Amino acid sequence: MVKVEKGDVIKLRYTGRIKETGEIFDTTDEEIAKQAGIYKENGVYGPVPIAVGAGHVLRGLDEALEGLEVGKKYEIEVPPEKGFGRRDRKLIKTFTLGQFRRQGIIPFSGMPIEIETENGRKLKGRVLTVSGGRVRVDFNHPYAGKHLIYEVEIVEKVEDPIEKVKAMIELRLPRVDANKVIIEVGEKDVVVDFTPVKDEVDRGTLALGEILLESDLKFLGYEEITFKPNVEELLKPPEDAEAEEEVIEEKVEEGEKTEEVEPAETTETTEETTETTQEEKPTEEREEGEEPKEEAEKVEEKEEKPKKRTKKSTKGRKTRRTTTKKTTSKKKTKAVEEKEEKSE
């Protein structure tokens, strides 16, 4: 027997109706939605993932889920104050008929309307009456003051940490395939990489989803949350993002060129220097265990210089080759003179 506790991630089936009238106003079942006339073409149906206590459903339903068993069906009654709220008479406003007509609107009783306040907030309301040049509009929620009845079934309790993150993605971004998202979970940190799916969803929608997800993941206990790409990158104008990618590509290309050129030159220089040393080796005989000091210094110089070789190394090789040949010629001349002296 598995019971639900606050903080658990679950998958929930439910159908909500108004107690007073029996009207169905919300459901996770596609067939019931069609029968009730509330089906939406772009709606997402099936068990909905939520975190118990996070406010993903109405407060009265959220609180009632604690202690229920997985796999069982329940009927839960939610009072107005824990549902859509009690009716507030202050939210019933009166306008002049002229205010509507100036905007090309002819109001009638029951007509749904939407107005924008001075601070940019949009309010949805319903026309109550049109009389004597006055229009009364109710901005209370349509189900305010109503008692609600929910038929619920907890289908599953999610235990795996990565699956919990996927469930929250499914809740906030139902059009995103959570299985394609790369998720890394630590004890108190989580990384959510949307890169594989970032081109499959509107950037603004993805940014809003990340903002909501951050709140959900903090509720689950994560302290450090990283998104890739993050909100700032998603909201950056397209031209700025493209320019930044070009700069990165150029830097990568420059780095690759540098890595290819330098080792090639160094290797070539070393090989040519070795070849030169072998070709220019003096031909006269030396006594055993004796090596001219001058030539030994030149060998050391040839071993050290390739390490410091730059693009001007060709010029250096020519100079060294000429010097070596001259030195060899002098030694040959000296050797000939010594032989002549011995002959005399």
Secondary structure, DSSP 8 states (H G I E B T S, - for coil): --B--TT-EEEEEEEEEETTT--EEEES-HHHHHHHT---TT---S-EEEETTTTSS-HHHHHHHTT-BTT-EEEEEE-GGGTT----GGGEEEEEHHHHHTTT----TT-EEEEE-TTS-EEEEEEEEEETTEEEEE-S-TTTT--EEEEEEEEEEE-SHHHHHHHHHHHH-TTS-GGGSEEEE-SSEEEEE-GGGTTSS-HHHHHHHHHHHHHHHHHTT-SEEEEES-HHHHHS-HHHHHHHHHHHHHHHHHHHHHHHHHHHHHHHHHHHHHHHHHHT---S---TT---HHHHHHHHHHHHGGGG--TTHHHHHHHHHHHHHHHHHHHHHHHHHHHHHHH-
